[in-house]
């Protein structure tokens, strides 16, 4: 069974997001060993570009250290927009080559270049801006959707 992790910055603060994550974790357990790896958010009131870059670098180092060494999907607004079917196909192809897939979600300032360079694929869920805690849940839903597509289970319409 493949192992899938969401590697992300910070903790979920709102109860409704924790409930959503618990639900997707339960659903995903039928298809994979699913986990969430949270790295510490860099506390900062950064205002300058240099300060923001320093935050992204520090968080990026933590994210890279938490990766499982398999296939890495980085979620970034500058990435390639993919349909759910294309994401499902990418996961299916990755699962043929590795036993572990990581999905990486950055913090409120985004991701460092080093994290994007570490990616096997950089994916965008659209051109609008999402809070990083919400995109984590969206990622979990899309991972679940990909597994249902790949297993011909009636969920994706």
Order of alpha helices (4+ residues) and beta strands (2+ residues): beta-alpha-beta-alpha-beta-alpha-beta-alpha-beta-alpha
